[in-house]
Amino acid sequence: MAQEILEDVGGTLEFTAPAISLGSASVSCAIFKPTSSESYATGTATQVDTSSHLVTVVAGRDTITVLSDSGMGVGQSYLWADSDGWVQAIKIANLPGSNVVELESPLIADGSGGATLKGLDFEFAVSAANAADRAMNYRCEWTADPATGDSVKHQTLFHVVRTQFEDAVTPSEAYRYAESNMAGAVLSWDPGRSVELATRASDKVRREIQAAGAYPHLIGESSAFKNAGLYALKLELAMLGFVPPGFDAGVYAATVQESLKSEIRQTMSGLTWLDSDDDAIVDSDEGLGPYTMKLRRQ
């Protein structure tokens, strides 16, 4: 989903370079206003972790030990380059200590000590001056230049906004719901699982709001979509196979999907304010207003 950058404040754009860029030597960013094909700001993106980490022990396909985990963080992505030549992108789910790294997903093949990890995450700072004009659909072109091979270019969108949309689900809420309804399953969860579920469920709510014809950040009270977030979380869990006993997985997922859409529609229709023209003023046609009832004396 498009990132939201505050007007006259700025913020940081985030980009994960594709594994094909082979531990990019550099990544540059060019940003464009919605109405222009000419970039108005360019620069070199900052690599989140510049270190090259040596893998010393592979305890399994989802747990490794590195020589030093300095600079690493939960949620960061890396390029795994094995000593036999194969590569893949990995993501950190947990750092329990003693340089042990737990991965979000298993390696695609049996790894071995001697592999190296290079950071794939990059950031680009958008200054307050470059976020002076509030509008939707700014774009950023990221160019990854590998040490060898062809360059790779990707495009992401961001909005310059007055206020930001609140996440419909937080990691703690995701964990609490799962613990209450499938306690046995969460015993093996790492922190990254809760973060991933919350992010995907919140993004799903954002997509459904946009599909209903509104930009999420223009909604007057974003916390109204917490119930929708619960349905989105249920759907994400169902896609991972967590379905209540006695339910057919396909039927359950389809039912929850319809419930999510219905909840979005009901919440949208009951909003007290949707700032459709993004002018920060409650216009007469934007507020729900009080209900009135006509009475007739018999």
Residue pairs with C-beta under 8 A, 6 or more apart in sequence:
1 203
1 206
1 207
2 136
2 137
2 156
2 157
2 158
2 159
3 11
3 13
3 14
3 156
3 157
3 158
3 159
4 11
4 158
4 159
4 161
4 164
4 165
4 217
5 11
5 13
5 126
5 131
5 138
5 158
5 159
5 160
5 161
6 131
6 160
6 161
6 162
6 164
7 131
7 132
7 133
7 134
7 160
7 161
7 162
8 128
8 131
8 132
9 128
9 131
10 125
10 126
10 127
10 128
10 129
10 130
10 131
11 125
11 126
11 131
12 123
12 124
12 125
12 126
13 29
13 31
13 123
13 124
13 125
13 126
13 140
13 156
13 158
14 121
14 122
14 123
15 27
15 29
15 45
15 121
15 122
15 123
15 124
15 140
15 142
15 154
15 156
16 77
16 89
16 120
16 121
16 122
17 24
17 27
17 120
17 121
17 122
17 142
17 144
17 152
18 89
18 120
18 144
18 152
18 154
19 79
19 87
19 88
19 89
19 120
20 149
20 152
21 27
21 120
21 144
21 145
21 146
21 152
22 79
22 81
22 87
22 146
22 147
22 148
22 149
23 52
23 79
23 81
23 118
23 119
23 120
23 146
23 147
24 120
24 122
24 144
24 145
24 146
25 145
25 146
25 147
26 44
26 45
26 144
26 145
27 44
27 45
27 47
27 122
27 142
27 143
27 144
27 145
28 42
28 43
28 44
28 45
28 142
28 143
28 145
29 42
29 43
29 44
29 45
29 122
29 124
29 140
29 141
29 142
29 143
30 39
30 41
30 42
30 140
30 141
30 143
31 39
31 40
31 41
31 42
31 124
31 126
31 130
31 138
31 139
31 140
31 141
32 38
32 39
32 40
32 138
32 139
32 140
32 141
33 40
33 133
33 135
33 138
34 135
34 136
34 137
34 138
34 139
39 141
40 130
41 126
41 127
41 130
43 124
45 122
45 123
45 124
45 142
46 122
46 123
46 124
46 125
47 119
47 121
47 122
48 73
48 76
48 119
48 121
48 122
48 123
49 71
49 72
49 73
49 76
49 78
49 119
49 121
50 71
50 119
51 68
51 70
51 71
51 119
52 116
52 117
52 118
53 66
53 67
53 68
53 69
53 72
53 78
53 116
53 117
53 118
54 66
54 67
54 114
54 115
54 116
55 64
55 65
55 66
55 67
55 80
55 111
55 112
55 113
55 114
55 115
55 116
55 117
56 65
56 66
56 67
56 99
56 113
57 64
57 65
57 113
58 64
58 65
58 107
58 110
58 111
58 112
58 113
58 115
59 65
59 100
60 106
61 103
61 106
61 107
61 110
61 111
62 93
62 102
62 103
62 105
62 106
62 107
63 100
63 101
63 102
63 103
64 100
64 101
64 103
64 111
65 98
65 99
65 100
65 101
66 72
66 99
66 101
66 117
67 99
68 99
69 95
69 99
69 100
69 101
71 119
72 92
72 95
72 101
73 92
73 95
74 92
74 93
74 94
74 95
74 191
74 192
74 195
75 91
75 92
75 192
75 195
76 91
76 92
76 119
76 121
77 89
77 90
77 91
77 92
77 119
77 120
77 121
78 89
78 90
78 91
78 92
78 117
78 118
78 119
78 120
79 87
79 88
79 89
79 90
79 117
79 118
79 119
79 120
80 87
80 88
80 89
80 90
80 107
80 111
80 115
80 116
80 117
81 87
81 115
81 116
81 117
81 118
82 109
82 111
82 112
82 114
82 115
83 112
83 114
83 115
84 112
86 108
86 109
88 107
88 108
89 120
90 103
90 104
90 105
90 107
90 117
91 103
91 104
91 105
91 192
92 101
92 102
92 103
92 104
92 192
93 102
93 103
93 104
93 190
93 191
93 192
93 193
94 101
94 102
94 190
94 191
94 192
95 101
95 102
96 102
102 190
102 192
104 190
104 192
104 193
104 196
122 142
124 140
126 158
131 160
133 160
134 160
134 161
134 162
134 278
135 159
135 160
136 159
136 215
137 157
137 159
138 157
138 158
138 159
138 160
139 155
139 156
139 157
139 158
140 155
140 156
140 157
140 158
141 153
141 154
141 155
142 153
142 154
142 155
142 156
143 151
143 152
143 153
144 151
144 152
144 153
144 154
145 151
146 152
159 215
159 217
161 217
162 217
162 278
162 280
163 217
164 217
165 206
165 216
165 217
165 219
165 222
166 222
166 223
167 198
167 202
167 229
168 201
168 202
168 205
168 206
168 222
168 225
168 226
168 228
168 229
168 232
169 197
169 198
169 201
169 202
169 205
169 229
169 230
169 232
169 233
170 198
171 191
171 194
171 195
171 197
171 198
172 194
173 198
173 229
173 233
174 194
174 197
174 198
174 201
174 233
175 186
175 189
175 194
177 230
177 233
178 185
178 186
178 189
178 194
178 197
178 237
178 242
179 186
181 244
182 237
182 242
185 242
197 233
197 236
197 237
198 233
200 232
200 236
201 229
201 232
201 233
201 235
201 236
202 229
202 232
204 232
204 235
204 236
204 260
205 216
205 225
205 228
205 229
205 232
205 260
205 264
206 216
208 228
208 232
208 260
208 261
208 264
209 215
209 216
209 219
209 225
209 264
209 268
210 216
212 264
212 265
212 268
214 268
214 274
214 276
216 222
218 274
218 275
218 276
218 278
219 225
219 271
219 273
219 274
219 275
220 271
220 272
220 273
220 274
220 275
220 282
221 271
221 272
221 273
224 267
224 270
224 271
225 264
225 267
227 263
227 267
228 260
228 263
228 264
228 267
231 256
231 259
231 260
231 263
232 260
234 256
235 253
235 256
235 257
235 260
238 249
238 252
238 253
238 256
239 253
241 249
243 249
243 252
243 253
244 252
268 274
270 288
271 288
272 287
272 288
273 282
273 286
273 287
273 288
274 286
275 281
275 282
275 286
276 283
276 285
276 286
277 283
277 286
